[in-house]
Amino acid sequence: MTAHRRERQGAILRLITEREISTQAELSAALHEAGFEAVQTTVSRDISELGLVKVRGENGRLIYAPAGAADLDRLSDMKSALRRWALSIEAGDGLVVIFTPRGFAAALADAIDDSKHPHVLATVAGENTILVVPAAGTPAAALREELSRHLLEGAA
């Protein structure tokens, strides 16, 4: 990789963390403002080489982000949902059970499923109870401990 390409790709990573950039044209213009000349095909190749992904920005637009950012957002959403709706989390021999107020189990189960948590195989929601099936090799007690930690985050 040439020094110029490395510098340009570093600038791209800085730019997408500093502002919301939705298109290759916006990224090309931002690079130009930063002193880099790059045609659309170069920007396209850089996006691919950097493994950039599109995530939903604060205003709802899809924007470029470093690979893994979407996973972090989904896990953050799951943590927020756990803090908001989980009353308690218990573990049986092979399942984790999450108790919620009546009517909130489905929303929390959706947040857990959407998080694509690596230790969760699936969820089944009732009215106020969620069965969480741990992924192969994940003990239910360990998953309960991990999920329970999120209930305490932010609590003072």
Summary of the structure (lengths in Angstrom):
residues: 156
radius of gyration: 20.5
end to end distance: 48.1
largest distance: 59.7
contacts: 437
relative contact order: 0.11
helix: 50%
strand: 18%
